[in-house]
Amino acid sequence: MNVDDCGSGMEIKVDIVELNGKIDRITDSLDVVKTSIEDIATGINKLKTAVYNPDEGLYARLRELESWKEQTARVLWLITTSVVGLATATAWKVFL
């Protein structure tokens, strides 16, 4: 065994230690990414529930609003035609 072999052996050990440190950092980074992805998936599931829930979701609320709008429009037309009819009847009686 000569001196050059010991030096290169030490360099290899140092390189291995550095690689282990880098691998540990990559592993830690992957754990952080995994946690972030899990949080994102949880948030997406909450959004899907809020939007698509058949009883309380966004689409259910829109359906209720559209139904209310249609009913209100019908009532307004009924009131308008009644007022126009009463005005016409009153004008007919007054002028004839």
Contacts in CASP RR format, 6 or more apart in sequence:
PFRMAT RR
TARGET T0000
AUTHOR 0000-0000-0000
METHOD contacts of the structure
MODEL  1
MNVDDCGSGMEIKVDIVELNGKIDRITDSLDVVKTSIEDIATGINKLKTA
VYNPDEGLYARLRELESWKEQTARVLWLITTSVVGLATATAWKVFL
49 57 0 8 1.000
50 57 0 8 1.000
50 58 0 8 1.000
51 57 0 8 1.000
51 58 0 8 1.000
51 59 0 8 1.000
52 58 0 8 1.000
52 59 0 8 1.000
53 60 0 8 1.000
54 60 0 8 1.000
END
